[in-house]
Amino acid sequence: QVQLVESGGGLVQPGGSLRLSCAASGIIFRINSMGWYRQAPGKERELVATITSDFSTNYVDSVKGRFTISRDAAKNAVFLQMNSLKPEDTAVYYCAAWSITRTYWGQGTQVTVSS
């Protein structure tokens, strides 16, 4: 069952920006961390960014300085501001949330960066 709903994907030109949003669609108990994965055609799924309960953030090297993850813990929501987008950022982006007992997943939103 899908527990997170995400939006904000789309088609942009290289150098453009998108903001992805993800929020709980149901009751989620004590989320510890949230983050974003992405999966491009022919590639393995990779963890793009995470944000912890104390708002500490981490990013995969390829997006550092370009992407910013943020969180609204009260709403169990997570956001990904994506700037200076590159064609290699093209992928389906999935939000995720971690509790002590399980991982919750979004349905995925397509991001396409192309001229």
N, C-alpha and C positions, 0 to 999 in steps of 0.2 A: 504494500500500500504506500502510495506517495505521501510523504509527510511535509515536503517543502515545495513551494511554488515559486518559480523564478521567471523573470522577464527581462527585457532590455536588449536582447540580441538583435542582430540585423546585419545589413550590408553597408559597409563603409569603405571609403578609399584609404589607401595607405597614408598614415599621418593623422587620420581621424580619431575620434573618440567615441566610446560607448560607456554606458553605466549599467551594469547588471544589478538586479535586485532579487532577493530571495527571502521569503518569509514563511513561517510555519502555517500550514493549512489546518492543523489540528493541534491537540494538546501534546506538547513535548516537555518531558520532565527534565529539569536541571541540565541544560546544555552546557558543556564545558568549553568547547571550541567550535568554531565554524570555519568553513573554507570553501574553496573553489577548485575543482578538477577540470581538466579539459582533455578531449580526445579528438585528434585529427585523423582523417582517413589514412589507414595503413600504419598508424603509430599507436604506441601504448598509451593508456591513460596516464596522465601526470598530474601531480598535485601542484597547483599554481600558487596558491596563497592560503595562509591560515591566520586566524586571529583567536587568541585565547580569552579566557574569562577575565583576565586582567589587562586585556587590550594589547598584549604583545603580538607583534606581527612577524610573519616570515614569508618570503617569496622565493620562487624558483629563480635562478640566476637570469634567465632569459627575459624576465619581465621587471626586474629591479629597476627602479627609477622611472618606470612608465605606468605601472599599475599600483593602485592603492586600495587595500581592503579596509572596510570599516564595519562596525557592528552596532546594532541596537539590541542590547541584551534583553531589555524588558519586553521587546516584541519578538524575540528570537528571529531577528532579521539580520542579514548580512548583505553587503554591497561590494561591488568591484568596479572601481573607476578605472577605465582602460584608456590611456592616452598614447599618442604616438604609435598607433597600431601598425603592425607589419603583416604582410601576407602570411607569414609563418604563425601568426596568432590565430589563423582560421581553424576553428574546431567547434565541436559541441561542448559547451561549458555546463558543468553540473555543480550545483551547490551541495554542500554537505554539512551536517551538524553532528557533533559527537556528544553523547551522554556517557555515563559510567557503564551503561549496559548495551548500547547499540549505536549504530550509525544510521542517520536519516539522510535520504537522498532526494534531490530535486529531479525533475523530469528531463532537464536539459534544455538549453536554448542555443540556437545556432548563431555563431559569430563568423561572418565572412568578410575578409579584408581583401579587396580586389579593386584594381583600377579599370 
